Amino acid sequence: MDLNINIIIAYAFGLFLLYLVARLLLVPIKIVLRLLYNGLIGGVILYLVNLVGGFFGLFIAINPITALIAGFLGVPGVVLLILLRYLRA
């Protein structure tokens, strides 16, 4: 059983290429999953604001843009959306 150095180098290079391809595919998936997660959290926060704000006449439409703004910025994003709602009205 003779292991040639060329075979060992080829296997090592193949494993390295496999690692690089997996790394390149994994990073965009993480970004997309983070965007989806933040958008869902933003939508829930906006739903709660609309639920409580209904007693005060406050309503913010829940669409992908407002959900992502609330998801990315959190509570300051919701405050920004409320301020924009009052500035527009």
N, C-alpha and C positions, 0 to 999 in steps of 0.2 A: 504494500500500500504506500505508494510514493506520492506525496503531496508536493506538487510543483508550486513554487512561489508565485507564479503568474495566476494560478487558480485562487490562491489565498488573496491576492491583491484584487482580483476581479470580484470575488465575493464581498470584500470590504468596500470596494467602490460601489457595488450594487446596493449594499445596505445603506451606504451614505446617500445615494440617490433616492432610495425609498424614503429615507428620513426627510430629505429636502422636499420631496413631492408631498408627503403627508403634512409637513409643516406649512407649506404654501396653501394647501387646501383647508387646513384646520383654522387658520387665522381669519379668513373671510367668514367662515361659518360662525365663529365666535362673535364677530361684529354683528352679523345678521341676527343671531339669537339675542344679543344684548339689546339691539334695537327693538325687537319684538317684545322682549320682557319690559323694557322701559315704556313702550307704547301701551302695553296692557296695564301697567301700574298707573300711567297717566290717565288712561280711560277710567279706571276705578276711582281715582282721586276726583276727576271731573264729575263722575256720576254722583259721588258723595256731596260735592259742592252744589250740584244741581238739586239733589235731594233736600239738602238743608237750605239752600238759597231759594228754593221754591216758596218758602214762607215769607221771604223778603222781596220777591219779584226778580230774583237773579237767575238767569239761565245762560249757560255757555254751551254752544253746540258741540257735541262729541263727534269729531271726525279725525282722520289720521293725523292731520297737521296739529290740531290742538292737543291730541293725545300724546304725540311725540314731544311737543313743547313742554307739556306738564311732566312727561316721563324723563326728559333730559334735565330739566331744571328743578324738578320737584316742587316743593311748596312755593319758592319764588316764581316758578313758571306759572303756577295757578294764579298767584297774585298778579302777575303780568297780564294774563288773559282777562282777569276781572277788570284791571285798570284799562286795558284796551277796549273792553266791552263798554265801560262807562265813557271813555273818550269818544267812541264812535257814536254813541247814542245821543 
